[in-house]
Amino acid sequence: MNSITIFKAKGLRGEIRVPGDKSISHRAVMLGSIAKGTTQVEGFLPGEDCVRTVNALRQMGVNITAPNPQELVIHGQGLRGLKPPANTIYVGNSGTSMRLLSGILAEQKFKSLMDGDASLRSRPMGRVITPLKEMGADVWAQREGKYPPLHFSPTAALNGVNYTSPIASAQVKSAILLAGLYAEGETKVTEPAKSRDHTERMFKQFGVPITIEDLAVSICGQADNALCGQNIIIPGDFSGAAFFMVAGLIVPNSEIVIKGVGINSTRTGLLEVLQQMGGEIELVNKNEQLAEPIADIYVRSSLLRGFSLPPEVVPRMIDEFPILCIAAALAEGTTTITGAKELRVKETDRICSMAEGLRKMGVKVEEFEDGMQIEGQQVLNGAKCRSHGDHRTAMSWAIAGLVAQGETEIANIDCIATSFPGFFDLLDSLKSKG
């Protein structure tokens, strides 16, 4: 359980590239594994969470090689070519692995058991179990009917479902759509707000017909050889870039360019919010990289203003909440966040953990059930902050430490490896030496 001490920075300058998109990396491995033929992946994120997905599919007979950490060659087995795993499928801390793989395991003709670490065992899986059961899947959660481990037994066949999701969640939507590949008839998912759409984009790339109408997405069950192997280039992870965007805004004398970042509109809520707060951020060299839009993100030091976050924006920046809190703490005036109750059931209770750390740094915070209110101020005080085993919380305290007076010590930083190996090296490369 390692810790690190962060000191105030004089400025941040330079060009960087962040690792490949975490969400797209997971999906590329899953769809490549159940496609026919070979899928080559460039820009794969070799973080622990994505590697868990790779190892899970290897357990089910998929030959996946890695010429280098950011490149994969996947020899797909076809939609119904997976093999029974010899042991429990262990996905560590990866909620994406567990929820999305549930959609694939729901129709396999073999038994399987999927488990995770203590943190993942506390995260609700009923949100995917319920629709999968409606489709006819034989799946059950060992703890209270909604918490991992998850057990899957063979089922005769899945049936398409018209499911209205009570929450906007890309993981829930994706699990249902992946199960829909195996189901008889049409599977339709309708959300209360639009969540990130990487699964829909990748379905199209692999040749799966998909219909999108406003907040509804539908597909029909596919033949075994319907998905064809692809060459996939994964853009830089926007959620990873978010930490450097905020760092560039709040650290004086800073100017940063983050190269080749995915700017999918279902992910860029934080970008829009920071711009409305007065942040000088510009998208340059916009391009389309296969199914995903990309750009370089230019950021420079700015005076930020407090902002009231509309609840409808939350699904488009759910992972960026911790680092938004740091920006709000340095903004002039009050920032109010509501409609974010989902943050209570992430890797940790992010509302509680961020409020705790901000108070230690001298920030006035009022906590709500679905968000918080933060009183911005000019100076933060260095403090001992806890990650609570949450990678995004840990990285947010590292950015806060760059502008805090004195030392900021962050406990349990090992969790950062789940999504951003090399984070501190990249941050050090930007620090002004003069």
Secondary structure, DSSP 4 states (H G I P E B T S, - for coil): --EEEE---S-BEEEEEPPBPHHHHHHHHHHHHHSEEEEEEES---SHHHHHHHHHHHHTT-EEEEEETTEEEEEEE-TT-----SS-EE-TT-HHHHHHHHHHHTT-SS-EEEE--TTGGGS--HHHHHHHHHTT-EEEEEETTTEEEEEEE--S--B--EEE-SS--HHHHHHHHHHHTTSBSEEEEE-SSPPP-HHHHHHHHTT---EEETTEEEEE---TT-SB--EEEPPBPHHHHHHHHHHHHHSSS-EEEEEEEE--TTTTHHHHHHHHTT-EEEEEEEEEETTEEEEEEEEE----B--EE-GGGGGGSGGGHHHHHHHHHTSBSEEEE-S-GGGGGSSS-HHHHHHHHHHHTT-EEEEETTEEEEE--S-EEP-EEE-TT-HHHHHHHHHHHTTEES-EEEE--GGGGGT-TTHHHHHHHHB---
